[in-house]
Each structure stands twice: as C-alpha cells, then as structure tokens.
Amino acid sequence: MIVAWVLSLLTLLAMLVMQLERLAALEVMSINTYAETQKEFTASEQALIECEQHLSNITVLENPTCQIQSAGKNLWLISSKSKPRLEVLVFLDEKTNIATRLNWRQSFE
C-alpha cells in the first residue's frame, strides 16, 4: 500500500516537472516574440520618421520605406511598408517646411 502511494507521489512530481518545463519554454518563446516585435515596431517607426523629415523634398529618399499620400490642405498620410504597418497624419507647413505629426495608428490587415 505504501509502495503504491510513493509511486503515485513520484508520478505526480514527474508530471509537475513536465508542466514546469513547458511553462518555462513558453515563457522563453514569449520573451523572444516580444523582443522581435519591438525591433520590428522600432524599424517601422524609424521609416516613418525618415519619410516625415524628408516630406518637403521626397526625391531625397532613394528607396522610400513608406507610402506617402496627400490628404489635402497640407495634410499627408504616411504609411510604413514593413510590418507592423504604421500610419501617421502629418501637417506640413509650407512656409517653414516643418512637418508636425497630428496622430498615428497601427493598421491591421
């Protein structure tokens, strides 16, 4: 009777160790996914900033990493081409050529 009880305890402990290993693996995957996503988000934001800075002279950009559309009345919609896709609405002052970001959003496909 005692042997059966000890064996059941050992089985429960083995199952507990397996579950802890799975949780640890999931946590590592979660952290790696978070870090990779943060890098992609930063790259998309950098592409938007570059296009925003050269909005008055778009021809300076050799390989634009974003799409630029006019929204009328000195408003421009700039979208990143990479994922995650970010969009910003920018006001371009004609006199000073200073771009002011009005809002931004993440575009989901």
N, C-alpha and C positions, 0 to 999 in steps of 0.2 A: 504494500500500500504506500509506504514511504517512498519507494523507488519510483512509482508512478507519479507521485506528487512532485518529486525532484525533477523527473523528466519533463513534466508539464511546465514547471518553472523555467527550465533551461530552454524549452521551445518558445515560451513567451519572451524570454530575454533575447533569443536569436531573432525573433520577429521584430522586437523593439529596435535592435541594432540595424536591421534591414531598413526599417522605416526612417531611422535617423540618417542613414546613408543616403536614402532617396531625397530626404529634405535638404541635406547638405548639397547634393548635386543640383537640385532645383534652385537653391539659393545662389550657387555659383553661376548657373545659367542666367538667372535674373540679373545679377550684378553685371555680367558681361553684356547682356542685352541693353541694359540701362546705359552703360558706358558707350557702346557703339551708337545708340540712338542719340546720345548727347553730342557725339562727334559729328554725326550727320546734320543735326539741327544747327550746330555752330557753323558748319560749312555752308548750309543754305542761307543762314543769316549773313555771313561774310559776302556771299554772292550778291545778296540784296543791297548791302552797304556799298559794295563796289559800283553797282549799277546806279545807285542813288547818287553817289558822288559825281559820276560822270553823266548825269542826266542831261545837262545842258549841252554836252558835246558827246553824243553817243558814238560817234565814229572813232573815238579814242580806244574803245574796247575792241580788241582783236577777236576774241572768242567770247561773246557775251554768254554768261551763265544764267541769264534771266530773260524773260519776255517783258517788253515794255509796250503798254497800250495807253493811248490818250483817253482820258475820261472827260475832257472838255474843261474850259475855264482854268487853264494852268494846272489841272489835276492829272496825275499819271498813276496808272495801276502797274506795279512792277511785281512779277511773279518769278520765283526761282524755278529752274528746270529740274533740279535734283530733288530727291525725296529726303525729308518731308517737304512737301510743296508749301512754301510760304508766300503770302501776298501782302503787299503794303500799298496804301494810298498815299501819294506824295503830292504836296503843293510846291510848285516851282515858281519862285519869284523871278519875274522877267528882268527886273532892274538889277538885282544883286546876284542872280543865278544861284541862289541858295535853296536847296531842297529841304522841305520840312515834312517830316513823317506825320500823317494825321492819324492813321490806325494801321493795324496789321492783323492778320488772321492766318490760321493754318487751313489749307484747302485739302479736304478729304476727297478721295476718288472712289 
